[in-house]
Amino acid sequence: QVQVVESGGDLVQAGGSLRLSCTASGLTFADYGWGWFRQAPGKEREGVACVSWNFGTSGIFYSDSAKGRFTISQDNAKNTVSLQMNSLKPEDTAIYYCAARPECAPWAISLRSHTYNYWGQGTQVTVSS
């Protein structure tokens, strides 16, 4: 049975940083691309970043809102994918989800949440102004 678990969400002031982590079991971690999505109240779930380890830097993608502020990384030895979030803004407030699909490319496809095979339950990030 596949389990995906996110952690690291918290309440933080604008301008602060958070590091989200996602661990998974029941699958071969390195065989998947790993994406982070977020969903704010009343809004659709949106893709934030994706990493496919076996494609090196060409397998990393960010949404426009994440570029320059967020960094995604994958540690296959620990079955963990992380999202380092800096310079947080109130509009980053959302539930953040981790999800797996075969690979991240093309990014336009990876932005579609229904293309992912496995999901975690999410972790709440709240950024106060």
N, C-alpha and C positions, 0 to 999 in steps of 0.2 A: 504494500500500500504506500502510495506516494504522500509525503507530508511536506508542506512548505510553510515555514514559520518566519514571520517578520518580527523585528524588535527595534527598539531605539527611539520610537516616537516620544515626543515630550512637548511641554509648553516652553517656548523660548521667545525672547524679545526680538523685535526686528533688528536686523544686522548681525544676529547671532548665527551659530552653526549647530548642526546636528549630524550624526552619523547613523544611518539606518543599516541594519543587517538583515540578511535573509539566509536561512539555512534550509537544506532539503535532505530528505532521506527517501529511500525506496526507489531511487533511480541513479543512473550514472551521471553525476553532476556535470562533468566535462562534455557530455554529448549534447548539451542544450545551450541555447542562447537564453539569457536571463534579462527580463525587462522589469522596470519599475513604472507603475502607473499611479495616478492619484485621482481621487474623486472628492470634490468639494460639495457641500450641501446644495442640492438643486441643480447640480451641473453633471454633465456626462463624464465618464471616466476618460482620462487623457493619458497618453504615453509621455513619459518623462525621459527615460534613457533605456538603452539596451546594450548588452555586451555578449559577444560570442568569442570565447577565449581562443578557440582554434583559428580565428581569423586575425589575431593580433590587433593592432590599432585600427585596422580597416574594418574591424568588427564592432566598433563602438559608435553609438549614435546618441544624440541628444535632441530634445525638443528645443525650439528657439528660447523658451522661457528658462531652460536649464543651462544652456550654453554659457560658459564662463563662470558659473556659480556652483554647479553640481559636478561631481566626479563619480563615475561608476567603476567598480573594480570587481574582479572575480578571483577567488582563491580556491582552486580545485582541491588542494590538500585538506582544506577545512570545510569543503562543501558549502562555501559561503560567497554571497555576492553582497557588496556594500554600496551604499550611496552616501557620499560625503556632500553635505549641503551647506554652503557658506552664503553669507550676505542674504540671509532669509528675509522674506517680505511677508506682510500679512496675507497677500494673495497666494502664498504657498500653503496656507492652511488647508488641510485635506486629510483624508485617510489615504495612506500610501500602501500600495499592494506590490508584491513581488510575484512574477509569473514566468513560466518556462515555455519555450517553443523551440523547434529544431535549430534555428539560427536567427540572427537579427536582420540579416539583409534579405530583401531590400527594406529600408527603414519605413517606406510607405506602407508596406504590408505589416511590419511589426507594430505600427501604431494602432492596428486594429485589434482590439482586445479579444475578439472571438477567435483569433488565430492561435491563441495560447492554449496549451494542453493542461497546465497545472497552475493553480493559484493558491496564495496564502490568504489568511483571514484579514490582513491589514493591520497597520499601526497608525495611531492618530498623531498628526503633527499640527500643532497650533502655534501660530506666530502672532504675538501681540504687538500692537503699534505703540 
